Every structure is written in structure tokens, then in C-alpha cells.
Amino acid sequence: MTATPHTIFDPNLDLELQREVDVSPQLVWRAWTEPELLKQWFTPAPWKTTDCELDLWPGGKFRTVMRGPEGQVHDSTGCVLAVVPQKLLVFTDALGPGYRPTGSAFMSASVEITPTATGTLYVARAFHKDEAAKAQHEAMGFHQGWGTAFEQLVALVRGL
């Protein structure tokens, strides 16, 4: 028997965004796992995601390049930790492709997608190493930023 990966939320260390939307789980999954779609919604405007590489297997690459309105660039390469198609994607910046340590961990994250009677229950979690890192991410605008990005995802997939 194979165990299904899952995440455990710790309110002292983690942040969570939960939404129920009237779009199919398959479309939410596509938006998260097809680089050309991910680039269109992943970063809250006016920032843009200009590049994305995603290898959908444990140990695979999860890379995004985000550009700000004043020319700021944030290039992040991480590692996919778990994939359960149509249900769960877990990734981190603590490890690079092939599980190589990066030495500059900010967070790990999970996206859980659950079908509902009217669409999808979406739960995104950001996992932090300590309370200070969680507080920093919250002060950076986690809820607003991840919420805005998810609204952009929903708008995108409604047009597919």
C-alpha cells in the first residue's frame, strides 16, 4: 500500500489561504502545473512572472522568475517535493532540483485541490522554519498577494 502525501498546518509557523470557487479542480491543477498558464497568474499585478520551469515529479525543478514594475527581478529555483495529480503539489526553495540543498530557504509550500459539489476547495499553505520567518512573510502581504494571485488564476481558467 502506498501512502498519500499530505501536509500538516501549524498556526505558529505557517500561513494558509483557503478558497472555494466554482471552477473545476482540473482547471486549477492545469493553472498550477502548465508553465505557460502559471506565468499568466502566479505573481500579483503589477508584478509579472516572466519565466517558469516545472518538472512535475519529486526532485524536479520548480523555477519562477518574477519582475517588478521598477525592474526588480526575483529568480527562484526550488524543488518539487510531492505530486498527487489533480490533488496536491508540494514544493520548496530550501532544495534545488534533485533535492540539492540551496542554503537559502525561505519557505516550502503546498497546494491542495479538492472537488466540491460546485467546484473546488483550494488550500494553499506556506511553511516556515520559525515564527520570525512566518511574521516576515505575513508582513510582506502573504494573504493579499496569494489571494490576488489566486483571483488571477480563477479569472484565467474561466477563460479556458
KAGI-V773777 format. One record per helix or strand. SS is the DSSP state (~ for helix, > for strand). FROM is the first residue (numbers start at 1). TO is the last residue. If there is no record, write none. Layout:
BEGIN
ss=SS from=FROM to=TO
ss=SS from=FROM to=TO
END
This chain:
BEGIN
ss=> from=14 to=21
ss=~ from=25 to=33
ss=~ from=35 to=41
ss=> from=48 to=54
ss=> from=61 to=67
ss=> from=73 to=84
ss=> from=88 to=92
ss=> from=95 to=96
ss=~ from=97 to=99
ss=> from=100 to=101
ss=> from=108 to=115
ss=> from=120 to=127
ss=~ from=131 to=139
ss=~ from=142 to=158
END
